[in-house]
Amino acid sequence: MFKKDIKYHHKIATEIVKSGAFEILEHLQNHEDKHIRKFAKAFYQPIYENLAAQENDATRTFHDEF
């Protein structure tokens, strides 16, 4: 999903979190239907990784300033 348009990753991930869809994906990872679980995991993981990378970049920038 995110592999082609790398410059938009953070904007997309942020909007997904703001809309509440990230929490829904998180809950759907425990759904009884294995197809829904697979779908939710496939979308949740790249969003989570992108947000974590952005937080790490922000932390590094903050520490570099001091």
A tleap script that builds the chain and sets N, CA, C and O, in Angstrom:
source leaprc.protein.ff14SB
mol = sequence {
  NMET PHE LYS LYS ASP ILE LYS TYR HIE HIE
  LYS ILE ALA THR GLU ILE VAL LYS SER GLY
  ALA PHE GLU ILE LEU GLU HIE LEU GLN ASN
  HIE GLU ASP LYS HIE ILE ARG LYS PHE ALA
  LYS ALA PHE TYR GLN PRO ILE TYR GLU ASN
  LEU ALA ALA GLN GLU ASN ASP ALA THR ARG
  THR PHE HIE ASP GLU CPHE
}
set mol.1.N position { 0.816 -1.188 0.000 }
set mol.1.CA position { 0.000 0.000 0.000 }
set mol.1.C position { 0.866 1.260 0.000 }
set mol.1.O position { 0.597 2.186 -0.766 }
set mol.2.N position { 1.899 1.313 0.844 }
set mol.2.CA position { 2.686 2.526 0.997 }
set mol.2.C position { 3.978 2.533 0.195 }
set mol.2.O position { 4.697 3.532 0.218 }
set mol.3.N position { 4.290 1.480 -0.495 }
set mol.3.CA position { 5.616 1.359 -1.082 }
set mol.3.C position { 5.879 2.300 -2.247 }
set mol.3.O position { 7.036 2.646 -2.484 }
set mol.4.N position { 4.872 2.727 -2.978 }
set mol.4.CA position { 5.095 3.533 -4.180 }
set mol.4.C position { 5.257 5.021 -3.897 }
set mol.4.O position { 6.134 5.661 -4.477 }
set mol.5.N position { 4.448 5.577 -3.036 }
set mol.5.CA position { 4.443 7.025 -2.800 }
set mol.5.C position { 5.040 7.360 -1.444 }
set mol.5.O position { 4.338 7.800 -0.534 }
set mol.6.N position { 6.331 7.149 -1.321 }
set mol.6.CA position { 6.994 7.280 -0.028 }
set mol.6.C position { 6.872 8.684 0.579 }
set mol.6.O position { 6.824 8.813 1.803 }
set mol.7.N position { 6.822 9.732 -0.244 }
set mol.7.CA position { 6.761 11.077 0.321 }
set mol.7.C position { 5.427 11.381 0.992 }
set mol.7.O position { 5.325 12.345 1.751 }
set mol.8.N position { 4.411 10.580 0.725 }
set mol.8.CA position { 3.094 10.802 1.328 }
set mol.8.C position { 2.834 9.903 2.535 }
set mol.8.O position { 1.778 10.010 3.158 }
set mol.9.N position { 3.759 9.032 2.873 }
set mol.9.CA position { 3.546 8.073 3.959 }
set mol.9.C position { 3.108 8.734 5.256 }
set mol.9.O position { 2.097 8.349 5.843 }
set mol.10.N position { 3.855 9.715 5.697 }
set mol.10.CA position { 3.555 10.310 6.996 }
set mol.10.C position { 2.212 11.028 6.987 }
set mol.10.O position { 1.462 10.939 7.958 }
set mol.11.N position { 1.898 11.735 5.914 }
set mol.11.CA position { 0.602 12.417 5.832 }
set mol.11.C position { -0.541 11.413 5.889 }
set mol.11.O position { -1.519 11.615 6.608 }
set mol.12.N position { -0.415 10.337 5.133 }
set mol.12.CA position { -1.460 9.311 5.104 }
set mol.12.C position { -1.591 8.659 6.469 }
set mol.12.O position { -2.697 8.514 6.989 }
set mol.13.N position { -0.464 8.264 7.052 }
set mol.13.CA position { -0.487 7.607 8.358 }
set mol.13.C position { -1.095 8.521 9.416 }
set mol.13.O position { -1.880 8.069 10.249 }
set mol.14.N position { -0.742 9.784 9.387 }
set mol.14.CA position { -1.279 10.739 10.354 }
set mol.14.C position { -2.788 10.885 10.209 }
set mol.14.O position { -3.507 10.916 11.208 }
set mol.15.N position { -3.265 10.975 8.992 }
set mol.15.CA position { -4.706 11.102 8.763 }
set mol.15.C position { -5.452 9.843 9.197 }
set mol.15.O position { -6.566 9.928 9.714 }
set mol.16.N position { -4.852 8.690 8.993 }
set mol.16.CA position { -5.477 7.438 9.424 }
set mol.16.C position { -5.607 7.423 10.944 }
set mol.16.O position { -6.639 7.013 11.476 }
set mol.17.N position { -4.575 7.863 11.635 }
set mol.17.CA position { -4.626 7.914 13.098 }
set mol.17.C position { -5.667 8.930 13.558 }
set mol.17.O position { -6.458 8.639 14.455 }
set mol.18.N position { -5.674 10.115 12.957 }
set mol.18.CA position { -6.637 11.163 13.340 }
set mol.18.C position { -8.079 10.717 13.145 }
set mol.18.O position { -8.953 11.079 13.933 }
set mol.19.N position { -8.334 9.938 12.103 }
set mol.19.CA position { -9.705 9.522 11.795 }
set mol.19.C position { -10.203 8.393 12.691 }
set mol.19.O position { -11.400 8.110 12.729 }
set mol.20.N position { -9.291 7.753 13.410 }
set mol.20.CA position { -9.678 6.630 14.253 }
set mol.20.C position { -9.577 5.289 13.551 }
set mol.20.O position { -9.815 4.248 14.163 }
set mol.21.N position { -9.229 5.302 12.288 }
set mol.21.CA position { -9.139 4.056 11.525 }
set mol.21.C position { -8.003 3.170 12.022 }
set mol.21.O position { -8.084 1.947 11.913 }
set mol.22.N position { -6.956 3.764 12.559 }
set mol.22.CA position { -5.826 2.984 13.065 }
set mol.22.C position { -6.265 2.102 14.229 }
set mol.22.O position { -5.865 0.942 14.324 }
set mol.23.N position { -7.088 2.658 15.111 }
set mol.23.CA position { -7.606 1.880 16.240 }
set mol.23.C position { -8.506 0.748 15.753 }
set mol.23.O position { -8.487 -0.351 16.307 }
set mol.24.N position { -9.281 1.018 14.729 }
set mol.24.CA position { -10.152 -0.015 14.165 }
set mol.24.C position { -9.308 -1.143 13.593 }
set mol.24.O position { -9.601 -2.317 13.819 }
set mol.25.N position { -8.261 -0.793 12.851 }
set mol.25.CA position { -7.368 -1.820 12.307 }
set mol.25.C position { -6.724 -2.628 13.426 }
set mol.25.O position { -6.549 -3.841 13.307 }
set mol.26.N position { -6.375 -1.951 14.505 }
set mol.26.CA position { -5.767 -2.625 15.648 }
set mol.26.C position { -6.729 -3.670 16.228 }
set mol.26.O position { -6.321 -4.787 16.545 }
set mol.27.N position { -7.985 -3.303 16.362 }
set mol.27.CA position { -8.985 -4.226 16.892 }
set mol.27.C position { -9.295 -5.360 15.912 }
set mol.27.O position { -9.526 -6.496 16.327 }
set mol.28.N position { -9.300 -5.056 14.635 }
set mol.28.CA position { -9.613 -6.074 13.627 }
set mol.28.C position { -8.539 -7.153 13.519 }
set mol.28.O position { -8.789 -8.219 12.956 }
set mol.29.N position { -7.363 -6.892 14.045 }
set mol.29.CA position { -6.314 -7.908 14.025 }
set mol.29.C position { -6.675 -9.116 14.890 }
set mol.29.O position { -6.056 -10.174 14.772 }
set mol.30.N position { -7.665 -8.960 15.750 }
set mol.30.CA position { -8.122 -10.059 16.607 }
set mol.30.C position { -9.490 -10.585 16.187 }
set mol.30.O position { -10.145 -11.289 16.956 }
set mol.31.N position { -9.919 -10.255 14.995 }
set mol.31.CA position { -11.231 -10.674 14.504 }
set mol.31.C position { -11.271 -12.188 14.319 }
set mol.31.O position { -10.238 -12.810 14.069 }
set mol.32.N position { -12.450 -12.779 14.439 }
set mol.32.CA position { -12.585 -14.232 14.303 }
set mol.32.C position { -12.378 -14.712 12.867 }
set mol.32.O position { -11.969 -15.854 12.657 }
set mol.33.N position { -12.649 -13.872 11.890 }
set mol.33.CA position { -12.470 -14.237 10.480 }
set mol.33.C position { -11.006 -14.029 10.088 }
set mol.33.O position { -10.484 -12.919 10.188 }
set mol.34.N position { -10.354 -15.092 9.646 }
set mol.34.CA position { -8.928 -15.008 9.344 }
set mol.34.C position { -8.626 -14.064 8.181 }
set mol.34.O position { -7.542 -13.483 8.130 }
set mol.35.N position { -9.553 -13.902 7.257 }
set mol.35.CA position { -9.334 -12.993 6.130 }
set mol.35.C position { -9.335 -11.534 6.591 }
set mol.35.O position { -8.555 -10.716 6.103 }
set mol.36.N position { -10.208 -11.229 7.524 }
set mol.36.CA position { -10.250 -9.874 8.082 }
set mol.36.C position { -8.985 -9.609 8.891 }
set mol.36.O position { -8.411 -8.524 8.812 }
set mol.37.N position { -8.548 -10.608 9.675 }
set mol.37.CA position { -7.305 -10.460 10.443 }
set mol.37.C position { -6.123 -10.199 9.515 }
set mol.37.O position { -5.295 -9.326 9.775 }
set mol.38.N position { -6.056 -10.957 8.442 }
set mol.38.CA position { -4.953 -10.812 7.485 }
set mol.38.C position { -4.969 -9.419 6.849 }
set mol.38.O position { -3.925 -8.777 6.729 }
set mol.39.N position { -6.139 -8.961 6.448 }
set mol.39.CA position { -6.295 -7.623 5.869 }
set mol.39.C position { -5.842 -6.552 6.861 }
set mol.39.O position { -5.072 -5.657 6.513 }
set mol.40.N position { -6.325 -6.652 8.096 }
set mol.40.CA position { -6.000 -5.653 9.114 }
set mol.40.C position { -4.502 -5.623 9.397 }
set mol.40.O position { -3.917 -4.546 9.517 }
set mol.41.N position { -3.883 -6.780 9.505 }
set mol.41.CA position { -2.441 -6.839 9.763 }
set mol.41.C position { -1.646 -6.253 8.611 }
set mol.41.O position { -0.640 -5.578 8.826 }
set mol.42.N position { -2.094 -6.510 7.386 }
set mol.42.CA position { -1.386 -6.006 6.206 }
set mol.42.C position { -1.391 -4.482 6.154 }
set mol.42.O position { -0.426 -3.884 5.678 }
set mol.43.N position { -2.442 -3.852 6.627 }
set mol.43.CA position { -2.513 -2.393 6.609 }
set mol.43.C position { -1.955 -1.766 7.883 }
set mol.43.O position { -1.377 -0.680 7.836 }
set mol.44.N position { -2.121 -2.433 9.005 }
set mol.44.CA position { -1.683 -1.890 10.285 }
set mol.44.C position { -0.162 -1.770 10.364 }
set mol.44.O position { 0.361 -0.735 10.778 }
set mol.45.N position { 0.538 -2.814 9.974 }
set mol.45.CA position { 1.990 -2.876 10.140 }
set mol.45.C position { 2.737 -1.739 9.442 }
set mol.45.O position { 3.557 -1.084 10.085 }
set mol.46.N position { 2.487 -1.472 8.146 }
set mol.46.CA position { 3.234 -0.375 7.515 }
set mol.46.C position { 2.911 1.002 8.107 }
set mol.46.O position { 3.773 1.880 8.152 }
set mol.47.N position { 1.684 1.183 8.554 }
set mol.47.CA position { 1.311 2.461 9.170 }
set mol.47.C position { 2.056 2.624 10.492 }
set mol.47.O position { 2.607 3.686 10.781 }
set mol.48.N position { 2.063 1.560 11.285 }
set mol.48.CA position { 2.757 1.581 12.571 }
set mol.48.C position { 4.250 1.849 12.379 }
set mol.48.O position { 4.836 2.663 13.092 }
set mol.49.N position { 4.859 1.165 11.417 }
set mol.49.CA position { 6.287 1.348 11.152 }
set mol.49.C position { 6.589 2.776 10.709 }
set mol.49.O position { 7.598 3.355 11.110 }
set mol.50.N position { 5.722 3.337 9.891 }
set mol.50.CA position { 5.924 4.706 9.425 }
set mol.50.C position { 5.841 5.696 10.575 }
set mol.50.O position { 6.667 6.603 10.676 }
set mol.51.N position { 4.862 5.530 11.432 }
set mol.51.CA position { 4.716 6.436 12.575 }
set mol.51.C position { 5.906 6.318 13.521 }
set mol.51.O position { 6.393 7.322 14.040 }
set mol.52.N position { 6.370 5.101 13.743 }
set mol.52.CA position { 7.527 4.893 14.611 }
set mol.52.C position { 8.776 5.534 14.008 }
set mol.52.O position { 9.575 6.130 14.729 }
set mol.53.N position { 8.946 5.417 12.709 }
set mol.53.CA position { 10.102 6.023 12.040 }
set mol.53.C position { 10.046 7.541 12.143 }
set mol.53.O position { 11.071 8.187 12.361 }
set mol.54.N position { 8.868 8.109 11.989 }
set mol.54.CA position { 8.721 9.560 12.092 }
set mol.54.C position { 9.027 10.039 13.509 }
set mol.54.O position { 9.637 11.093 13.689 }
set mol.55.N position { 8.606 9.270 14.513 }
set mol.55.CA position { 8.895 9.633 15.901 }
set mol.55.C position { 10.393 9.572 16.163 }
set mol.55.O position { 10.942 10.439 16.843 }
set mol.56.N position { 11.056 8.547 15.626 }
set mol.56.CA position { 12.503 8.423 15.800 }
set mol.56.C position { 13.235 9.580 15.134 }
set mol.56.O position { 14.199 10.106 15.690 }
set mol.57.N position { 12.787 9.981 13.949 }
set mol.57.CA position { 13.398 11.111 13.251 }
set mol.57.C position { 13.216 12.400 14.048 }
set mol.57.O position { 14.140 13.207 14.147 }
set mol.58.N position { 12.038 12.590 14.608 }
set mol.58.CA position { 11.767 13.790 15.403 }
set mol.58.C position { 12.627 13.807 16.660 }
set mol.58.O position { 13.128 14.859 17.057 }
set mol.59.N position { 12.801 12.654 17.283 }
set mol.59.CA position { 13.633 12.558 18.484 }
set mol.59.C position { 15.086 12.859 18.146 }
set mol.59.O position { 15.759 13.591 18.872 }
set mol.60.N position { 15.571 12.289 17.034 }
set mol.60.CA position { 16.949 12.545 16.617 }
set mol.60.C position { 17.163 14.025 16.320 }
set mol.60.O position { 18.190 14.591 16.696 }
set mol.61.N position { 16.216 14.646 15.658 }
set mol.61.CA position { 16.320 16.067 15.329 }
set mol.61.C position { 16.354 16.899 16.605 }
set mol.61.O position { 17.132 17.847 16.714 }
set mol.62.N position { 15.514 16.546 17.560 }
set mol.62.CA position { 15.468 17.261 18.832 }
set mol.62.C position { 16.812 17.161 19.546 }
set mol.62.O position { 17.331 18.160 20.044 }
set mol.63.N position { 17.378 15.945 19.596 }
set mol.63.CA position { 18.655 15.751 20.283 }
set mol.63.C position { 19.806 16.413 19.527 }
set mol.63.O position { 20.761 16.884 20.145 }
set mol.64.N position { 19.725 16.452 18.219 }
set mol.64.CA position { 20.767 17.097 17.421 }
set mol.64.C position { 20.802 18.602 17.649 }
set mol.64.O position { 21.854 19.229 17.530 }
set mol.65.N position { 19.654 19.177 17.976 }
set mol.65.CA position { 19.586 20.617 18.202 }
set mol.65.C position { 20.258 21.021 19.509 }
set mol.65.O position { 20.669 22.172 19.662 }
set mol.66.N position { 20.375 20.090 20.451 }
set mol.66.CA position { 20.958 20.407 21.755 }
set mol.66.C position { 22.261 19.755 21.874 }
set mol.66.O position { 22.928 19.891 22.900 }
savepdb mol mol.pdb
quit
